[in-house]
Amino acid sequence: MDVKHAVKTAKDYVSQVMSDEGIINVGLEEVRYDDEADKWYVTIGFSRPWDRTSAWGIVGPPTERLDRSYKVVSIRDADGQILSLKDRILEAPSTL
């Protein structure tokens, strides 16, 4: 399986499994291949209707934006089988 096939498999899987949650803005965030495990780890980001937040801009009224959720799909390279779907928690950016 090449990287494009792994990404398509992961995006399709997340879209299908979470279809009843009304996810939007589904997109690739990160992809990694593990030679030793013979697995792809594909991080897919998306937004849900309840992930809306409001924030005051520098000038003007609050603006609404959609936060993103992230899932890591692990896929066996040999046969394309989905092995797991896990949350991907982002680390807070470090401050220097």
PESUL-V431129 format. One line per field, one symbol per residue. phi: phi as a letter, one per 40 degrees, with the letter a starting at -180 (. if undefined). psi: psi as a letter, one per 40 degrees, with the letter a starting at -180 (. if undefined). burial: I if it has 24 or more other C-alpha atoms within 12 Angstrom, else O. A space follows every 10 residues. Layout:
phi = ???
psi = ???
burial = ???
This chain:
phi = .cccccccdc cccccccbcc cgcbfcacba aabbdccfbc bbcbbabbdc ccbbacccbh ccbbabcbbb bbbbbccdbg ccbabbcbcc ccccbc
psi = hidddddddd dddddddede efiifhihdi ihhhddefii hhhhiiiide fhiiihidha iiiiihiiih ihhhhhddee hhdihiihhi iiiih.
burial = OOOOOIIIII IOIIIOOOOO OOIIOIIIIO IIOOOOOOII IIIIIIIIOO OOOOOOOOOO OOOOOOOIII IIIIIIIOOI OIOOIOOOOO OOOOOO
